[in-house]
Amino acid sequence: MKKRFIYWIALLVLAILADIFMPSMGEGGLIKVILIVLGIVGIVVAVVLNSLAGRTLKLYGHKVKSEKFSPPDKFVDIGIYSCMRHPGQFGNIILLVSVTMLSGKICAFLFGGWLAFLGVLFILFVEEREAIEKFGSEYCEYMKKTPPFSVKLKCIFTFTNIKKFF
């Protein structure tokens, strides 16, 4: 658990360093504004996904309720987990790319794409393997019917109260 946390923090630090040290390629005002706005929207989406994933796991992912943070010991396929297998990690990936957008630099944004790629590899080759070992055939069946990520807005809006504002 601690290694996973360190991995995601390291990727976030790399995203911030990209914002600081990547060269500007003469991005004009409009491109810079678009990147910054998309970055802010992405951060909001990332926070919502992480919040939904965390709340769902806290409510349904433990055989015995605990106030402390702990990894789930019970398989969860309801709520946001009914439309994607890794909503929290998907939120982390969106956060990485969004942070690189905030600088308004195209080079930083492109580097964010590589960070997102590293995040996806980690999820598909580490997280998935651990979930299969932990939950067995139940998780394998879940993998067949549920994608690892979903970019459908319906998926997010269905499990939040955001739609009240629209």
N, C-alpha and C positions, 0 to 999 in steps of 0.2 A: 504494500500500500504506500509506504513511504517513498519507494523508488518511483512509483507512478507519479506521485505528487512532484517530486524533484524533476522528473522528465518534463512535465507540462510547464513548470516554473522556468526551467532552462529554455524551453522554446519561447516562452513569453519574454524572457530577458533578451533573447536573440532578436525578437521582433522589435523591442524597444531600441536596442542597439542599432538595428537597421534604420529605424527612423532618425536616429541621431547622426550616424556616420555615412549612410549612403549618399552618393552625390545627387544633386539636383540636375535634371537634364533639361533645364529651361522650361519646366512645366508652366504654362500660362495660367492666368487667373481662373478660367472656367474649369480646366482639368483639375486644378488644385482644389477648388471648391467642391466639385463632384466627388473627388476622392475623400475629402474630409466629411462631407454629408453621408456618403455611403459607409464610412468608417464609424460614424456615430450611430447610424441605424444598425449596423452590424453588431456593435457593442450591446445595444439594447436587446437585439434578438439573442445574442449569446447569453446575456444575463437571464433572460426569460427561460431559455432552454435549460440552463444549469439549475435555475430555481425549480422549474417543473420536475426535472429529473431528481433533484435532491429531495423535494417534498414527497414525491411518489415513492422513492426508496425508503424514506423515513416512515411513511405510513404503512407500506405493504412489504418491505424487504427484510423484516426481522421477525423471527419466531417469538422473541421476547423484546418488548419495547424498552428502549434505552434512551437516555437524554444525551449520552455521549455519541460522537460520530464514530461509526464503525461500518465496515463493509457489509453488504447484505448477506444474510445467510439463508434467504428464502428467494426462490425464483419469482420474478415480477414480469408480467406481460400485460398489465393493464395500464390505463392512463396513457401518458405520452409514450410508454413502452409498447403500446399496442400498434403504433404506426412507425416506430423506429427502434432499433436495438440499442443504440448508443446516443441518446439525446444530450447527455452531459458532455461527453467527449466531442460531439458535433458542435456544441456550444463553444467548447475550448478552441476548436479549429476555426470557427467563425471569429472568435475573439482575436486569435493570432493574426489573421488576415486583416481584420478591422483596425487593429492597432497599427499595422504597417501602413494602412490607408491614411491615418490621421496626420502623417507628416506631409501628405500631398505630393510625395515623390513616387514616380513610377517605378524606379529601381527598388525602393523599399517594398512597394506593393508586389512586385515580381518575386522578391525574396520571400515575402509572406506566402506566396503560392508554394514555394519549396518547403516552408515550415509546415504548411497544411498537408503537403504530401507526406512528410515525416510523421505527422499526427495520424494520418489515415493508416500508414504502414504499422504504426504502433498498435492501433486499435485492431486491425485485421489479423496481425500476427501474434500479438501478446494478449490483448484483452479477450479476443474470441477464444483462443486456446485455453486460457484460464477459465472462462465461463463454461466451455465444454467439459473440462475436467471437473468443475465444481457441480454443475447441474446435469451433466450427462445427456441422455437421449431427449429429455424434455427440452433442453436448449437447442439441440440439433433440429427438432421439429419446428421450434420457434424460428430458427434461422431460415428454414425453407419458406415460411410465409411472411416474414417481416424483414424489410431491408435494413442495412446497418444505419442509414441516414435517410431523411426525407426532407426535401426542400418545399414540400407542399405547405402552403400557408394554412390550409384547412387542418393540418396535423397540429399546428401550434394553437390556432384559434379554438379548436375543439376543447382543449384542455386548459384554457385560461379564461379569465374574465375580460380579456382585452376587447372582445367583440362588443361589449357593452358601450364602448366609447365610439363605435363607428355607426 
